[in-house]
Amino acid sequence: METIDSAQTLGQAIRGTRIERGLSQQALAELSGLSRKYIGDLEMGKESVELGAALKVAAAMDIVWNAPAPTPQSILDQAARAIALEVANGDSQFALQLAMACFLQLKSMNPSRLKKPPATGSLRFDALLAAGARAVLDQHPSTPPRWGSKLSEPWFPADDVMELTDEFRALTIRRTPRRFAEFNIFLKDNSLERL
């Protein structure tokens, strides 16, 4: 299979697929909602063609490119955006589940560095992502990220679900991984124990 790595090879793939399907340039232009001139320029491999329109034409021809596998940073960034949405909707419990799933996925990827993700709109969840990133990176000989701030008050995410007894708080504090405790976040959770 040939790799599409230039405007020229994209143009050749579009032209070959169009001809194979028995379409004229005008018919492809109508199918994709673009001009016949644009189709001609695209097929000639002109470097100045607009990428968004080229993708439209490729989609009309069922020419697809596989995206590369997600990177650890894209996983963290996507989790931050999803958490922000859940926090905005008032569902902090689901936001916590998203964070835990992110940490487990990151751990399996064994990243060597992570940069600050987009803000979640919650100081607590921003701190949680920073603590989780540090916990994941502890398995790799790397310098911990410098982003993230320790919460001024202790946060027990379980408080959002139930009323905690003093004994349960003490147990949670004892079973919280070090990186989370450094951020004043206290979680007693089986998924965290694996970090």
N, C-alpha and C positions, 0 to 999 in steps of 0.2 A: 504494500500500500504506500503510495506516495504521500509525503508530508507536505502540507500546505504551509510554506514558510515565507512566502513573498506575495506581492500583489499579482505577479506574473503567474505563479502556480494556482492562485485562487481563480484568476481569470480563466485559465485553461480548464480547471475543474468545472466552473460554471458553464463555459462554452460546450465542453464535452457532454455534460449532463443535459443541457438544453437540446443539443442536437440529437442525442440518444432518445429523448422524449418526443422528438418531432415538433418542437416549438420554435417559432421564429423569435427574433429579438423583440419584436413588437408584442407577441403573445406573452413572453416572459415579463416584459415591462408592465403589461396590464395585470398579470398574475401577482406581481410584487408591488404594484402601485407606484412604479417609478417610470422615468422616461426611457424611450428607446435609446437615446443618446447615452444615458447613464449606463445602460446594459452594455452598449458597445465599448464604452470607456473601461468598464469593469472587465470585460472579456479580453481587452487589449492589455490588461495589467497596469493601467495607469496608476501611479503612486498617489495621486491626488484625490482618488475616489473616497467618499465618506464611508467610514467603517460601519456606522449604524445601518446605512442603506445597503451596503454589501452584505451584512448579516441577514437583512430582510430577503435579499435575493437568494442567498444560500439556503435559508429556511424554506423558501418557496420551492427550491429544488431538492429539499430533504438532504442537503449536505450539512453534516454536523461535525463539530469538533468536540473531542472529549476534553473536559476541563482537567487540569492536573489534580491530583489528590489534595485534599485540604491540608494546609500547613497548621502546625500548632498555633501560630499567631492568628490565622483565620478562624480557628475553632474558638479561641479566647475572645476575639472581637465579635464573632457571631453570638456567643453566649452573653456578652455584655449588652448587645443590642436587644436580645430576647428578654433578658432580665429587666432592662429598662422598660420594656413594654409591659411586662407583668407587674412591675412596681407601680407604673402609672395606672394600671387597672386595679390596683389594690390587692393583688394576689401574691403576697410575699412568700407564702408557703411553696407555691409553684416556682417562684423565682429561686428559692433555695434549692429545690430539686434540679433546676436547670444548672445552677452553679456546681452542685455535686456531680452531675453527669459530665459537665465540662472537665472537672478535675480528673475524673476517672479516665476520660478519653485522652486528656493531655498526658497523663501518667503512662498510658500505653504507647504513646508516641515518643516518649523519652526526649523532650526538647532540650536544647542547650541554652536557649535564651528566649525571653518573652518581653515584649515591649508593652507599655501601658495601653490597655484597651479603651474604647470609648466609654465615657462616663455613663453610669446607670441611672443617675438622678437620685441616688441614695448613697449617703456617706457610708452606711453600713455595708451595702453590697459592693461598693467600690473597695472598701477595706477587705471584704471577704475574697474578692477576686485577687487582690494583691497577696493576701495570706496564702490562698490556694496556689497561686503561681509560684510562690517561694517554696511551698511544700513539694510541689511537683519538681522544681528545679533542684531540690536537695539531693535527688537521686543522680544528678549529673555534676561533675566537678566544674561549676561555673560560679560567677559572681552573682549574688542575688540581685534582682532588679531594685532600683532605687525609688521606684514609684510606689505610691500608696501611703496612707497615713493611719496611724493607730487611732482607734476610737477613743474619745475622751471618757466615755462611760462603758462599762462592761455590757456586752450584748449576748444574750442567750436566745438564739433564734427559736428555741422550743417554747419561749414565753408567748410567741405569736399563736401557738396552738393550744397550750394548756397552762394552768397555773402551776408553777414549780415549787416544790417544797425545798426547804433549806438543805435537806439531805441529798435531794436530787441535784441541786446546784453544786454542792460539794463534790459529788460523784462526777458530774459533768466537768468541773474544773480539773479534777485529777485525770480524766480520760481525754482531755482536749489535746490534740497534737500541738507541739511547741510553736510552730509557725502561726497558728491561729491565736494562741494565747498571747503571742507578741503583739497582736493587733487588737487585743482586748475582746476577742470573739471566742465564745465557749460553746462547743458542740460536742455532744456525745452521740456519735452517729456511726453505724457500722461501715458506711461507705468511706468515712473519713479515716477510720482505723487502718485502711489499706494504703493511705498516703504515706 
